Amino acid sequence: MTADALNYRALTGAALAATLDDVARLRIAVFREYPHLYDGDLAYERRYLHSYRDNPSAIVVGAFDDGRLVGASTGTALKGHDPAFVGPVAGAGLDISRVFYCAESVLLAEYRGRGAGHAFFDMREARALASGHDISVFCAVIRSDDHPQKPGSYRPLDPFWRARGYRPLEGAVAAFDWKEIGEAPESTHRLAFWWRRLSP
């Protein structure tokens, strides 16, 4: 199966709401890997994803293999989203009313490296423009280069993001709590923002 053979669907409204539990399960599975090391559960995921329900700007781009969701990416207008993400972007000087937030992209390992990432960004950026937003941002977990759980095979996605026109948003860092594998309580993690201007 190649990425070109996957069926990509832009899900909004009721179709988006109906797939959120499947998106949650993907997030739990994929984000256990480095750099997130996320020890998730469905109850937490449902709370986290609730803001996408009944949100007119929200989108889930689903990647389906023979009807099975094997990858997903989400996006929404940043205005009205979690203050943990809004505050750093506003503080960096961007007009929040123009900003679309490209949130997670999760894809099962066997489908990676075949172009699905471009489809995820293409469809979310199109949604951003269609909903009146000409700035796209996302954020990435900050880890030290010598992190003890960093696998030798790990390759950062910075070259891919730069090739799509994204650059670090200087000074914009979010703080978000989640439970990491091997931890009892949640801990605070730092995420750096990247951004680009969109054109039709």
C-alpha positions in Angstrom: 0.0 0.0 0.0 1.4 3.4 -1.0 0.3 6.7 0.3 -1.1 7.5 -3.1 -3.4 4.5 -2.7 -4.8 5.8 0.6 -8.2 7.4 0.5 -8.0 10.9 2.0 -11.2 12.6 3.3 -11.7 16.0 4.7 -14.1 15.5 7.5 -16.2 18.4 9.0 -19.4 18.7 11.0 -21.1 15.4 11.9 -18.6 13.3 10.0 -15.8 14.9 12.0 -17.6 14.2 15.3 -18.2 10.6 14.3 -14.5 9.9 13.8 -13.1 11.5 16.9 -12.9 8.3 18.9 -10.9 6.7 16.1 -8.6 9.8 16.0 -8.2 9.4 19.8 -7.1 5.8 19.5 -4.6 6.8 16.8 -3.2 9.5 19.0 -2.8 7.1 21.9 -1.0 4.6 19.7 1.3 7.0 17.7 2.1 9.4 20.4 3.6 6.7 22.7 6.6 7.0 20.4 9.4 9.5 20.8 9.3 12.5 21.0 5.9 12.6 22.7 6.2 9.5 24.9 2.6 10.0 25.7 0.8 7.6 28.0 -2.8 8.3 27.0 -6.2 7.1 27.7 -9.5 7.5 25.9 -11.2 9.6 28.6 -8.3 12.2 28.4 -8.5 12.1 24.6 -12.2 12.7 24.5 -11.8 15.8 26.7 -8.9 17.0 24.6 -10.8 16.6 21.3 -14.1 17.9 22.5 -13.3 21.4 21.2 -13.5 20.1 17.6 -17.1 19.1 17.9 -19.6 21.6 16.5 -16.7 23.9 15.6 -17.5 25.4 12.1 -13.8 25.9 11.2 -12.5 22.5 12.4 -11.3 19.7 10.1 -10.1 16.2 10.5 -8.2 14.9 7.5 -8.5 11.2 7.6 -6.3 8.7 5.8 -8.1 5.4 5.1 -6.9 2.1 4.0 -9.8 0.0 2.8 -12.2 1.9 5.2 -9.8 1.7 8.2 -8.5 5.0 9.6 -4.7 4.7 9.6 -3.8 8.3 9.9 -5.4 11.6 10.8 -4.5 15.3 11.1 -6.6 18.0 12.7 -7.0 21.8 12.4 -9.1 24.7 13.6 -9.2 28.4 13.8 -6.8 29.4 16.6 -9.1 32.1 17.9 -11.2 30.6 20.7 -8.9 27.5 21.0 -7.0 26.5 24.1 -5.4 29.6 25.7 -2.2 27.5 26.1 -1.8 27.8 22.3 -3.4 31.1 21.7 -1.3 33.1 24.1 2.2 32.4 22.7 1.1 33.1 19.1 -0.5 36.4 20.1 2.6 37.2 22.2 4.7 36.7 19.1 2.7 39.4 17.3 0.5 37.5 15.0 -3.2 38.6 14.4 -5.1 35.6 16.0 -8.1 36.3 13.8 -6.0 35.3 10.8 -4.4 32.2 12.3 -5.4 28.6 11.6 -3.9 26.0 13.9 -2.7 22.8 12.4 -2.7 20.5 15.4 -1.6 16.8 15.4 -0.7 14.6 12.5 -0.7 10.9 13.4 0.1 8.1 11.0 0.7 4.4 11.7 4.4 3.5 11.1 3.9 1.3 8.1 2.4 4.1 6.1 5.1 6.7 6.8 7.6 8.2 4.3 5.3 7.9 1.3 3.8 11.4 1.0 0.9 11.3 3.5 2.3 14.3 5.3 1.9 16.5 2.3 -1.8 15.5 1.9 -2.4 16.3 5.5 -1.0 19.8 5.2 -2.5 20.4 1.7 -6.0 19.7 2.9 -5.7 21.6 6.2 -4.2 24.7 4.5 -7.0 24.6 2.0 -9.5 24.6 4.9 -7.6 27.5 6.5 -8.0 29.6 3.4 -11.6 28.6 2.8 -12.4 29.7 6.4 -10.7 33.1 6.0 -7.3 32.4 7.6 -4.1 33.3 5.8 -1.6 32.2 8.5 -0.9 28.6 9.4 0.8 27.5 12.6 1.6 24.3 14.3 3.8 23.3 17.3 6.3 20.6 17.9 7.5 19.0 21.2 10.9 20.3 22.4 13.3 17.6 23.5 17.0 17.8 24.2 19.4 16.2 21.7 20.7 13.8 24.3 17.3 12.7 25.6 17.8 9.1 27.0 14.7 7.8 25.1 15.6 9.2 21.8 16.0 6.3 19.4 19.0 6.1 17.1 16.7 5.9 14.1 14.9 9.1 15.0 14.9 11.8 12.3 13.4 15.2 13.1 10.8 16.6 10.6 12.4 20.1 10.4 13.5 19.6 6.7 10.0 18.6 5.7 8.4 21.5 7.5 10.9 24.0 6.0 10.3 22.5 2.5 6.6 23.4 3.0 7.5 27.0 3.8 7.3 26.9 7.6 9.8 28.6 9.9 10.1 28.7 13.7 8.0 31.5 15.2 10.6 33.2 17.4 9.7 33.4 21.1 6.5 31.4 20.8 6.5 28.4 23.1 3.5 26.6 24.6 3.4 24.7 27.8 1.0 21.7 27.9 0.6 18.9 30.4 0.3 15.2 29.7 1.2 11.9 31.3 4.5 10.5 30.0 5.3 6.8 29.8 6.8 5.7 33.2 5.4 8.7 35.1 2.7 8.7 37.7 1.4 12.3 37.4 1.2 14.5 34.4 4.1 16.8 33.7 4.5 20.0 31.7 6.0 19.8 28.2 7.2 22.7 26.0 6.2 23.0 22.4 7.8 25.3 19.8 5.6 27.0 17.2 6.3 27.1 13.4 4.4 29.3 11.0 3.9 30.3 7.4 1.7 32.7 5.4 -0.8 31.1 3.0 -1.8 32.3 -0.4 -4.7 31.1 -2.6 
